[in-house]
Amino acid sequence: MAELPRGTVTFLFTDVERSTALTRRLGAAFGDVRAQHRRLLRTAFEANGGQEIETEGDAFFVVFDRAGDAVAAAVAAQRALAEAEWADDAELRVRIGIHTAEPHLHEDGYVGVGVSRANRICAAAHGGQILLSNATAGVAEDEEVTGIRVRDLGEYRLKDLERPQRLFQVDVDGLPSEFPPPNTGDAGDGGGIVTVLCADLIGWRRVLRMLGDAAAMAAAKRYHRLVLEAAAAQGGREFEVSGDLVIVVFDSVAAALVTAVEIREAVAAGDWIELANRPSVHLGAHSGRLVDPRARHGGTVVSRAVRLCHAAEAEQVLVSHASEALLEGEALGGVTLREAGERTLEGDDRPALVYELVGTTSSRGG
């Protein structure tokens, strides 16, 4: 232990997201995938001056003299993982947490709250995400690591830590930067994580011109009822109804996505409107925390769901990476998610990875 850095050091923890599900799916082949992941991470850590303290299962514990080196190593690791070719479409994703502290160096290794804090920050991250503590973020910003941006996510309560912790995310050029809120029990002020589903009709102005106000209003009411009943059947609840825009909220991602397909099929059936050339619907889903559910103030989570909806084509359901990451193998009743590439949504300055919902619900025969 005499060779380990002393004084102010930076700890980096990693863990493979959904490793149990990967093990079940890949069987013995998971050993090769895990070995490849270890080689890639060790190369990134060693190239940036990291010293491996412990490796257990799918997790790494590494120490660095400099916070900037730890962040650079994390960025290199995520880039290497993203660029790697994985057997059997393993889609291995790694969460990384980093914290800078002044721990005690015992004969058995580092001890102190700093180690636990770094580990908890890693546990709060999602696969593909790099989270930093407040201490590390301040140093990393001064280091000016090229190709990244450090973003303040706010305060969160982490397991076994008495006070809320301010967390920061490292946005890396060319890699996904949209993730669900950190994995904590009572983070922020907005309650639990929900999935917001937005449904909007295409061509509603044409309907108003063709049917007139009274008939269009009657059709809108039937459309609202159609959407809200489909949502209620899956445990969803109304958030906002305005004209041809309906926003509903779910505690389950899978329930929201199944509902999206039910809505798409019901709108296409046309029973709610007496027009041969009826309007079609497009939908968007995004997961996060509502700012104030009681006051119907949704904040960015609702805004992003609406923008995903408006970016979708007719009868298309666009789903954010945040929602896809939260699914964790939940059954979708015959519906699947397909990666649709990166989209720059209205008001964003960076493209975000989105997914498209394909297929039909099992209740309608697939």
Contacts in CASP RR format, 6 or more apart in sequence:
PFRMAT RR
TARGET T0000
AUTHOR 0000-0000-0000
METHOD contacts of the structure
MODEL  1
MAELPRGTVTFLFTDVERSTALTRRLGAAFGDVRAQHRRLLRTAFEANGG
QEIETEGDAFFVVFDRAGDAVAAAVAAQRALAEAEWADDAELRVRIGIHT
AEPHLHEDGYVGVGVSRANRICAAAHGGQILLSNATAGVAEDEEVTGIRV
RDLGEYRLKDLERPQRLFQVDVDGLPSEFPPPNTGDAGDGGGIVTVLCAD
LIGWRRVLRMLGDAAAMAAAKRYHRLVLEAAAAQGGREFEVSGDLVIVVF
DSVAAALVTAVEIREAVAAGDWIELANRPSVHLGAHSGRLVDPRARHGGT
VVSRAVRLCHAAEAEQVLVSHASEALLEGEALGGVTLREAGERTLEGDDR
PALVYELVGTTSSRGG
1 105 0 8 1.000
1 106 0 8 1.000
1 107 0 8 1.000
1 108 0 8 1.000
1 109 0 8 1.000
3 51 0 8 1.000
4 51 0 8 1.000
4 53 0 8 1.000
4 63 0 8 1.000
4 105 0 8 1.000
4 109 0 8 1.000
4 110 0 8 1.000
5 51 0 8 1.000
5 63 0 8 1.000
5 64 0 8 1.000
5 65 0 8 1.000
6 105 0 8 1.000
7 102 0 8 1.000
7 103 0 8 1.000
8 100 0 8 1.000
8 101 0 8 1.000
8 102 0 8 1.000
9 63 0 8 1.000
9 64 0 8 1.000
9 65 0 8 1.000
9 100 0 8 1.000
9 101 0 8 1.000
9 102 0 8 1.000
9 103 0 8 1.000
9 110 0 8 1.000
10 63 0 8 1.000
10 64 0 8 1.000
10 65 0 8 1.000
10 66 0 8 1.000
10 67 0 8 1.000
10 68 0 8 1.000
10 69 0 8 1.000
10 70 0 8 1.000
10 98 0 8 1.000
10 99 0 8 1.000
10 100 0 8 1.000
10 101 0 8 1.000
10 136 0 8 1.000
10 139 0 8 1.000
11 61 0 8 1.000
11 62 0 8 1.000
11 63 0 8 1.000
11 64 0 8 1.000
11 70 0 8 1.000
11 98 0 8 1.000
11 99 0 8 1.000
11 100 0 8 1.000
11 101 0 8 1.000
11 103 0 8 1.000
11 110 0 8 1.000
11 114 0 8 1.000
11 115 0 8 1.000
11 118 0 8 1.000
12 45 0 8 1.000
12 50 0 8 1.000
12 60 0 8 1.000
12 61 0 8 1.000
12 62 0 8 1.000
12 63 0 8 1.000
12 64 0 8 1.000
12 70 0 8 1.000
12 73 0 8 1.000
12 74 0 8 1.000
12 96 0 8 1.000
12 97 0 8 1.000
12 98 0 8 1.000
12 118 0 8 1.000
13 59 0 8 1.000
13 60 0 8 1.000
13 61 0 8 1.000
13 62 0 8 1.000
13 96 0 8 1.000
13 97 0 8 1.000
13 98 0 8 1.000
13 118 0 8 1.000
13 119 0 8 1.000
13 121 0 8 1.000
13 122 0 8 1.000
14 41 0 8 1.000
14 59 0 8 1.000
14 60 0 8 1.000
14 62 0 8 1.000
14 77 0 8 1.000
14 94 0 8 1.000
14 95 0 8 1.000
14 96 0 8 1.000
14 97 0 8 1.000
14 122 0 8 1.000
15 58 0 8 1.000
15 59 0 8 1.000
15 94 0 8 1.000
15 95 0 8 1.000
15 122 0 8 1.000
15 123 0 8 1.000
16 22 0 8 1.000
16 34 0 8 1.000
16 37 0 8 1.000
16 58 0 8 1.000
16 59 0 8 1.000
16 92 0 8 1.000
16 93 0 8 1.000
16 94 0 8 1.000
16 95 0 8 1.000
17 93 0 8 1.000
17 94 0 8 1.000
17 95 0 8 1.000
17 126 0 8 1.000
17 127 0 8 1.000
17 128 0 8 1.000
18 93 0 8 1.000
18 328 0 8 1.000
19 58 0 8 1.000
21 328 0 8 1.000
21 329 0 8 1.000
22 30 0 8 1.000
22 33 0 8 1.000
22 90 0 8 1.000
22 92 0 8 1.000
23 30 0 8 1.000
25 88 0 8 1.000
26 33 0 8 1.000
26 87 0 8 1.000
26 88 0 8 1.000
26 90 0 8 1.000
29 87 0 8 1.000
29 88 0 8 1.000
30 90 0 8 1.000
32 87 0 8 1.000
33 86 0 8 1.000
33 87 0 8 1.000
33 88 0 8 1.000
33 90 0 8 1.000
33 92 0 8 1.000
34 57 0 8 1.000
34 58 0 8 1.000
36 84 0 8 1.000
36 86 0 8 1.000
37 58 0 8 1.000
37 81 0 8 1.000
37 92 0 8 1.000
37 94 0 8 1.000
38 55 0 8 1.000
38 60 0 8 1.000
40 77 0 8 1.000
40 80 0 8 1.000
40 81 0 8 1.000
40 84 0 8 1.000
41 60 0 8 1.000
41 77 0 8 1.000
41 80 0 8 1.000
41 81 0 8 1.000
41 94 0 8 1.000
42 52 0 8 1.000
43 80 0 8 1.000
44 73 0 8 1.000
44 74 0 8 1.000
44 76 0 8 1.000
44 77 0 8 1.000
44 80 0 8 1.000
45 52 0 8 1.000
45 60 0 8 1.000
45 62 0 8 1.000
45 73 0 8 1.000
45 77 0 8 1.000
47 73 0 8 1.000
47 76 0 8 1.000
48 64 0 8 1.000
48 69 0 8 1.000
48 70 0 8 1.000
48 72 0 8 1.000
48 73 0 8 1.000
48 76 0 8 1.000
49 64 0 8 1.000
49 65 0 8 1.000
49 69 0 8 1.000
49 73 0 8 1.000
50 62 0 8 1.000
50 63 0 8 1.000
50 64 0 8 1.000
50 69 0 8 1.000
50 70 0 8 1.000
50 73 0 8 1.000
51 62 0 8 1.000
51 63 0 8 1.000
51 64 0 8 1.000
52 60 0 8 1.000
52 61 0 8 1.000
52 62 0 8 1.000
53 61 0 8 1.000
53 62 0 8 1.000
53 63 0 8 1.000
53 109 0 8 1.000
53 110 0 8 1.000
54 60 0 8 1.000
54 61 0 8 1.000
55 61 0 8 1.000
61 119 0 8 1.000
62 70 0 8 1.000
62 73 0 8 1.000
63 110 0 8 1.000
64 70 0 8 1.000
64 73 0 8 1.000
66 139 0 8 1.000
66 143 0 8 1.000
67 98 0 8 1.000
67 100 0 8 1.000
67 135 0 8 1.000
67 136 0 8 1.000
67 138 0 8 1.000
67 139 0 8 1.000
67 140 0 8 1.000
67 143 0 8 1.000
68 139 0 8 1.000
68 140 0 8 1.000
68 143 0 8 1.000
68 145 0 8 1.000
70 98 0 8 1.000
70 100 0 8 1.000
70 136 0 8 1.000
71 98 0 8 1.000
71 130 0 8 1.000
71 132 0 8 1.000
71 136 0 8 1.000
71 140 0 8 1.000
71 143 0 8 1.000
71 145 0 8 1.000
71 148 0 8 1.000
71 170 0 8 1.000
72 145 0 8 1.000
74 96 0 8 1.000
74 97 0 8 1.000
74 98 0 8 1.000
74 130 0 8 1.000
74 170 0 8 1.000
75 130 0 8 1.000
75 145 0 8 1.000
75 147 0 8 1.000
75 148 0 8 1.000
75 170 0 8 1.000
75 172 0 8 1.000
77 94 0 8 1.000
77 96 0 8 1.000
78 94 0 8 1.000
78 96 0 8 1.000
78 128 0 8 1.000
78 130 0 8 1.000
78 172 0 8 1.000
78 175 0 8 1.000
79 172 0 8 1.000
79 175 0 8 1.000
81 92 0 8 1.000
81 93 0 8 1.000
81 94 0 8 1.000
81 128 0 8 1.000
82 128 0 8 1.000
82 175 0 8 1.000
86 92 0 8 1.000
93 126 0 8 1.000
93 127 0 8 1.000
93 128 0 8 1.000
94 127 0 8 1.000
94 128 0 8 1.000
95 122 0 8 1.000
95 123 0 8 1.000
95 125 0 8 1.000
95 126 0 8 1.000
95 127 0 8 1.000
95 128 0 8 1.000
95 129 0 8 1.000
95 131 0 8 1.000
96 122 0 8 1.000
96 125 0 8 1.000
96 128 0 8 1.000
96 129 0 8 1.000
96 130 0 8 1.000
96 131 0 8 1.000
97 118 0 8 1.000
97 121 0 8 1.000
97 122 0 8 1.000
97 124 0 8 1.000
97 125 0 8 1.000
97 130 0 8 1.000
97 131 0 8 1.000
97 132 0 8 1.000
98 118 0 8 1.000
98 121 0 8 1.000
98 130 0 8 1.000
98 131 0 8 1.000
98 132 0 8 1.000
98 133 0 8 1.000
98 136 0 8 1.000
99 114 0 8 1.000
99 117 0 8 1.000
99 118 0 8 1.000
99 121 0 8 1.000
99 132 0 8 1.000
99 133 0 8 1.000
99 135 0 8 1.000
99 136 0 8 1.000
100 133 0 8 1.000
100 135 0 8 1.000
100 136 0 8 1.000
100 139 0 8 1.000
101 112 0 8 1.000
101 113 0 8 1.000
101 114 0 8 1.000
101 115 0 8 1.000
101 117 0 8 1.000
101 118 0 8 1.000
101 135 0 8 1.000
103 110 0 8 1.000
103 111 0 8 1.000
103 112 0 8 1.000
103 114 0 8 1.000
103 115 0 8 1.000
104 110 0 8 1.000
104 111 0 8 1.000
104 112 0 8 1.000
105 111 0 8 1.000
113 161 0 8 1.000
116 160 0 8 1.000
116 161 0 8 1.000
117 133 0 8 1.000
117 158 0 8 1.000
117 161 0 8 1.000
117 165 0 8 1.000
118 133 0 8 1.000
120 158 0 8 1.000
120 159 0 8 1.000
120 160 0 8 1.000
120 161 0 8 1.000
120 165 0 8 1.000
121 131 0 8 1.000
121 132 0 8 1.000
121 133 0 8 1.000
121 158 0 8 1.000
121 165 0 8 1.000
121 167 0 8 1.000
122 131 0 8 1.000
123 158 0 8 1.000
123 159 0 8 1.000
123 183 0 8 1.000
124 131 0 8 1.000
124 156 0 8 1.000
124 158 0 8 1.000
124 167 0 8 1.000
124 182 0 8 1.000
124 183 0 8 1.000
124 184 0 8 1.000
125 131 0 8 1.000
125 179 0 8 1.000
125 182 0 8 1.000
125 183 0 8 1.000
126 179 0 8 1.000
126 180 0 8 1.000
126 182 0 8 1.000
126 183 0 8 1.000
126 325 0 8 1.000
127 179 0 8 1.000
127 325 0 8 1.000
128 175 0 8 1.000
128 176 0 8 1.000
128 179 0 8 1.000
129 169 0 8 1.000
129 179 0 8 1.000
130 169 0 8 1.000
130 170 0 8 1.000
130 172 0 8 1.000
131 153 0 8 1.000
131 167 0 8 1.000
131 168 0 8 1.000
131 169 0 8 1.000
131 170 0 8 1.000
131 182 0 8 1.000
132 140 0 8 1.000
132 150 0 8 1.000
132 167 0 8 1.000
132 168 0 8 1.000
132 169 0 8 1.000
132 170 0 8 1.000
133 165 0 8 1.000
133 166 0 8 1.000
133 167 0 8 1.000
133 168 0 8 1.000
134 165 0 8 1.000
134 166 0 8 1.000
134 167 0 8 1.000
134 168 0 8 1.000
136 168 0 8 1.000
137 150 0 8 1.000
137 152 0 8 1.000
137 168 0 8 1.000
138 150 0 8 1.000
140 150 0 8 1.000
140 170 0 8 1.000
141 150 0 8 1.000
147 172 0 8 1.000
147 173 0 8 1.000
148 170 0 8 1.000
148 171 0 8 1.000
148 172 0 8 1.000
148 173 0 8 1.000
149 170 0 8 1.000
149 171 0 8 1.000
150 168 0 8 1.000
150 169 0 8 1.000
150 170 0 8 1.000
150 171 0 8 1.000
151 168 0 8 1.000
151 169 0 8 1.000
151 170 0 8 1.000
151 171 0 8 1.000
151 177 0 8 1.000
152 166 0 8 1.000
152 168 0 8 1.000
153 166 0 8 1.000
153 167 0 8 1.000
153 168 0 8 1.000
153 169 0 8 1.000
153 181 0 8 1.000
153 182 0 8 1.000
154 166 0 8 1.000
154 167 0 8 1.000
154 188 0 8 1.000
155 164 0 8 1.000
155 165 0 8 1.000
155 166 0 8 1.000
155 167 0 8 1.000
155 187 0 8 1.000
155 188 0 8 1.000
156 164 0 8 1.000
156 165 0 8 1.000
156 166 0 8 1.000
156 167 0 8 1.000
156 181 0 8 1.000
156 182 0 8 1.000
156 184 0 8 1.000
156 187 0 8 1.000
156 188 0 8 1.000
157 164 0 8 1.000
157 165 0 8 1.000
157 184 0 8 1.000
157 185 0 8 1.000
157 186 0 8 1.000
157 187 0 8 1.000
157 188 0 8 1.000
158 165 0 8 1.000
158 184 0 8 1.000
159 184 0 8 1.000
164 188 0 8 1.000
167 182 0 8 1.000
169 177 0 8 1.000
169 179 0 8 1.000
171 177 0 8 1.000
171 350 0 8 1.000
176 321 0 8 1.000
176 352 0 8 1.000
176 353 0 8 1.000
177 350 0 8 1.000
177 352 0 8 1.000
178 320 0 8 1.000
178 321 0 8 1.000
178 322 0 8 1.000
178 352 0 8 1.000
178 353 0 8 1.000
179 321 0 8 1.000
179 322 0 8 1.000
179 325 0 8 1.000
180 193 0 8 1.000
180 287 0 8 1.000
180 288 0 8 1.000
180 322 0 8 1.000
180 323 0 8 1.000
180 325 0 8 1.000
180 326 0 8 1.000
181 187 0 8 1.000
181 193 0 8 1.000
181 288 0 8 1.000
181 289 0 8 1.000
185 192 0 8 1.000
186 192 0 8 1.000
187 289 0 8 1.000
188 289 0 8 1.000
189 291 0 8 1.000
189 292 0 8 1.000
190 289 0 8 1.000
190 290 0 8 1.000
190 291 0 8 1.000
190 292 0 8 1.000
190 293 0 8 1.000
191 289 0 8 1.000
191 290 0 8 1.000
191 293 0 8 1.000
192 289 0 8 1.000
193 287 0 8 1.000
193 288 0 8 1.000
193 289 0 8 1.000
193 326 0 8 1.000
194 249 0 8 1.000
194 250 0 8 1.000
194 251 0 8 1.000
194 287 0 8 1.000
194 288 0 8 1.000
194 289 0 8 1.000
194 290 0 8 1.000
194 293 0 8 1.000
194 301 0 8 1.000
195 249 0 8 1.000
195 250 0 8 1.000
195 251 0 8 1.000
195 252 0 8 1.000
195 253 0 8 1.000
195 255 0 8 1.000
195 256 0 8 1.000
195 285 0 8 1.000
195 286 0 8 1.000
195 287 0 8 1.000
195 288 0 8 1.000
195 323 0 8 1.000
195 326 0 8 1.000
196 239 0 8 1.000
196 247 0 8 1.000
196 248 0 8 1.000
196 249 0 8 1.000
196 250 0 8 1.000
196 256 0 8 1.000
196 285 0 8 1.000
196 286 0 8 1.000
196 287 0 8 1.000
196 288 0 8 1.000
196 290 0 8 1.000
196 298 0 8 1.000
196 301 0 8 1.000
196 302 0 8 1.000
196 305 0 8 1.000
197 231 0 8 1.000
197 247 0 8 1.000
197 248 0 8 1.000
197 249 0 8 1.000
197 250 0 8 1.000
197 256 0 8 1.000
197 259 0 8 1.000
197 260 0 8 1.000
197 283 0 8 1.000
197 284 0 8 1.000
197 285 0 8 1.000
197 305 0 8 1.000
198 245 0 8 1.000
198 246 0 8 1.000
198 247 0 8 1.000
198 283 0 8 1.000
198 284 0 8 1.000
198 285 0 8 1.000
198 302 0 8 1.000
198 305 0 8 1.000
198 306 0 8 1.000
198 308 0 8 1.000
198 309 0 8 1.000
199 227 0 8 1.000
199 245 0 8 1.000
199 246 0 8 1.000
199 247 0 8 1.000
199 248 0 8 1.000
199 260 0 8 1.000
199 263 0 8 1.000
199 281 0 8 1.000
199 282 0 8 1.000
199 283 0 8 1.000
199 284 0 8 1.000
199 309 0 8 1.000
200 244 0 8 1.000
200 245 0 8 1.000
200 246 0 8 1.000
200 281 0 8 1.000
200 282 0 8 1.000
200 283 0 8 1.000
200 306 0 8 1.000
200 309 0 8 1.000
200 310 0 8 1.000
201 207 0 8 1.000
201 223 0 8 1.000
201 244 0 8 1.000
201 267 0 8 1.000
201 279 0 8 1.000
201 280 0 8 1.000
201 281 0 8 1.000
202 279 0 8 1.000
202 280 0 8 1.000
202 281 0 8 1.000
202 282 0 8 1.000
202 314 0 8 1.000
203 279 0 8 1.000
204 216 0 8 1.000
204 243 0 8 1.000
204 244 0 8 1.000
204 279 0 8 1.000
206 279 0 8 1.000
207 216 0 8 1.000
207 219 0 8 1.000
207 273 0 8 1.000
207 275 0 8 1.000
207 279 0 8 1.000
208 216 0 8 1.000
210 275 0 8 1.000
211 219 0 8 1.000
211 274 0 8 1.000
211 275 0 8 1.000
215 274 0 8 1.000
219 272 0 8 1.000
219 273 0 8 1.000
219 274 0 8 1.000
220 243 0 8 1.000
220 244 0 8 1.000
222 272 0 8 1.000
222 273 0 8 1.000
223 244 0 8 1.000
223 246 0 8 1.000
223 267 0 8 1.000
223 272 0 8 1.000
223 273 0 8 1.000
224 241 0 8 1.000
224 246 0 8 1.000
226 263 0 8 1.000
226 266 0 8 1.000
226 267 0 8 1.000
226 272 0 8 1.000
227 246 0 8 1.000
227 248 0 8 1.000
227 263 0 8 1.000
228 238 0 8 1.000
228 241 0 8 1.000
228 246 0 8 1.000
228 248 0 8 1.000
230 259 0 8 1.000
230 262 0 8 1.000
230 263 0 8 1.000
230 266 0 8 1.000
231 237 0 8 1.000
231 238 0 8 1.000
231 248 0 8 1.000
231 250 0 8 1.000
231 259 0 8 1.000
231 263 0 8 1.000
233 259 0 8 1.000
233 262 0 8 1.000
234 250 0 8 1.000
234 252 0 8 1.000
234 255 0 8 1.000
234 256 0 8 1.000
234 258 0 8 1.000
234 259 0 8 1.000
234 262 0 8 1.000
235 250 0 8 1.000
235 251 0 8 1.000
235 252 0 8 1.000
235 255 0 8 1.000
236 248 0 8 1.000
236 249 0 8 1.000
236 250 0 8 1.000
236 251 0 8 1.000
236 255 0 8 1.000
236 256 0 8 1.000
236 259 0 8 1.000
237 248 0 8 1.000
237 249 0 8 1.000
237 250 0 8 1.000
238 246 0 8 1.000
238 247 0 8 1.000
238 248 0 8 1.000
238 249 0 8 1.000
239 247 0 8 1.000
239 248 0 8 1.000
239 249 0 8 1.000
239 296 0 8 1.000
239 298 0 8 1.000
239 302 0 8 1.000
240 246 0 8 1.000
240 247 0 8 1.000
240 296 0 8 1.000
240 302 0 8 1.000
241 247 0 8 1.000
244 279 0 8 1.000
245 306 0 8 1.000
247 302 0 8 1.000
247 305 0 8 1.000
247 306 0 8 1.000
248 256 0 8 1.000
248 259 0 8 1.000
249 290 0 8 1.000
249 293 0 8 1.000
250 256 0 8 1.000
250 259 0 8 1.000
252 330 0 8 1.000
253 285 0 8 1.000
253 287 0 8 1.000
253 323 0 8 1.000
253 326 0 8 1.000
253 327 0 8 1.000
253 330 0 8 1.000
254 327 0 8 1.000
254 330 0 8 1.000
254 331 0 8 1.000
254 332 0 8 1.000
256 285 0 8 1.000
256 323 0 8 1.000
257 285 0 8 1.000
257 317 0 8 1.000
257 319 0 8 1.000
257 323 0 8 1.000
257 332 0 8 1.000
257 335 0 8 1.000
257 337 0 8 1.000
257 357 0 8 1.000
258 332 0 8 1.000
258 333 0 8 1.000
258 335 0 8 1.000
258 361 0 8 1.000
260 283 0 8 1.000
260 284 0 8 1.000
260 285 0 8 1.000
260 317 0 8 1.000
260 357 0 8 1.000
261 317 0 8 1.000
261 335 0 8 1.000
261 357 0 8 1.000
261 359 0 8 1.000
261 360 0 8 1.000
261 361 0 8 1.000
262 361 0 8 1.000
262 363 0 8 1.000
263 281 0 8 1.000
263 283 0 8 1.000
264 281 0 8 1.000
264 283 0 8 1.000
264 315 0 8 1.000
264 317 0 8 1.000
265 360 0 8 1.000
265 361 0 8 1.000
265 364 0 8 1.000
266 272 0 8 1.000
267 278 0 8 1.000
267 279 0 8 1.000
267 280 0 8 1.000
267 281 0 8 1.000
268 280 0 8 1.000
268 281 0 8 1.000
268 315 0 8 1.000
270 278 0 8 1.000
273 279 0 8 1.000
280 314 0 8 1.000
280 315 0 8 1.000
281 314 0 8 1.000
281 315 0 8 1.000
282 309 0 8 1.000
282 310 0 8 1.000
282 312 0 8 1.000
282 313 0 8 1.000
282 314 0 8 1.000
282 315 0 8 1.000
282 316 0 8 1.000
282 317 0 8 1.000
282 318 0 8 1.000
283 309 0 8 1.000
283 312 0 8 1.000
283 316 0 8 1.000
283 317 0 8 1.000
283 318 0 8 1.000
284 305 0 8 1.000
284 306 0 8 1.000
284 308 0 8 1.000
284 309 0 8 1.000
284 312 0 8 1.000
284 317 0 8 1.000
284 318 0 8 1.000
284 319 0 8 1.000
285 305 0 8 1.000
285 308 0 8 1.000
285 317 0 8 1.000
285 318 0 8 1.000
285 319 0 8 1.000
285 320 0 8 1.000
285 323 0 8 1.000
285 357 0 8 1.000
286 301 0 8 1.000
286 304 0 8 1.000
286 305 0 8 1.000
286 308 0 8 1.000
286 319 0 8 1.000
286 320 0 8 1.000
286 322 0 8 1.000
286 323 0 8 1.000
287 301 0 8 1.000
287 320 0 8 1.000
287 322 0 8 1.000
287 323 0 8 1.000
287 326 0 8 1.000
288 301 0 8 1.000
288 322 0 8 1.000
289 301 0 8 1.000
290 297 0 8 1.000
290 298 0 8 1.000
290 299 0 8 1.000
290 301 0 8 1.000
290 302 0 8 1.000
291 297 0 8 1.000
291 298 0 8 1.000
291 299 0 8 1.000
292 298 0 8 1.000
304 320 0 8 1.000
304 345 0 8 1.000
305 320 0 8 1.000
307 345 0 8 1.000
307 346 0 8 1.000
307 347 0 8 1.000
307 348 0 8 1.000
308 318 0 8 1.000
308 319 0 8 1.000
308 320 0 8 1.000
308 345 0 8 1.000
308 354 0 8 1.000
309 318 0 8 1.000
310 346 0 8 1.000
311 318 0 8 1.000
311 343 0 8 1.000
311 345 0 8 1.000
311 346 0 8 1.000
311 354 0 8 1.000
312 318 0 8 1.000
316 356 0 8 1.000
317 356 0 8 1.000
317 357 0 8 1.000
318 340 0 8 1.000
318 343 0 8 1.000
318 354 0 8 1.000
318 355 0 8 1.000
318 356 0 8 1.000
318 357 0 8 1.000
319 337 0 8 1.000
319 354 0 8 1.000
319 355 0 8 1.000
319 356 0 8 1.000
319 357 0 8 1.000
320 352 0 8 1.000
320 354 0 8 1.000
320 355 0 8 1.000
321 352 0 8 1.000
321 353 0 8 1.000
321 354 0 8 1.000
321 355 0 8 1.000
323 355 0 8 1.000
324 337 0 8 1.000
324 355 0 8 1.000
327 337 0 8 1.000
333 361 0 8 1.000
333 362 0 8 1.000
334 359 0 8 1.000
334 360 0 8 1.000
334 361 0 8 1.000
334 362 0 8 1.000
334 366 0 8 1.000
335 357 0 8 1.000
335 358 0 8 1.000
335 359 0 8 1.000
335 360 0 8 1.000
335 361 0 8 1.000
336 357 0 8 1.000
336 358 0 8 1.000
336 359 0 8 1.000
337 355 0 8 1.000
337 356 0 8 1.000
337 357 0 8 1.000
337 358 0 8 1.000
338 355 0 8 1.000
338 356 0 8 1.000
338 357 0 8 1.000
338 358 0 8 1.000
339 353 0 8 1.000
339 355 0 8 1.000
339 356 0 8 1.000
340 354 0 8 1.000
340 355 0 8 1.000
340 356 0 8 1.000
341 353 0 8 1.000
341 354 0 8 1.000
342 351 0 8 1.000
342 352 0 8 1.000
342 353 0 8 1.000
342 354 0 8 1.000
343 351 0 8 1.000
343 352 0 8 1.000
343 354 0 8 1.000
344 350 0 8 1.000
344 351 0 8 1.000
344 352 0 8 1.000
345 352 0 8 1.000
359 366 0 8 1.000
360 366 0 8 1.000
END
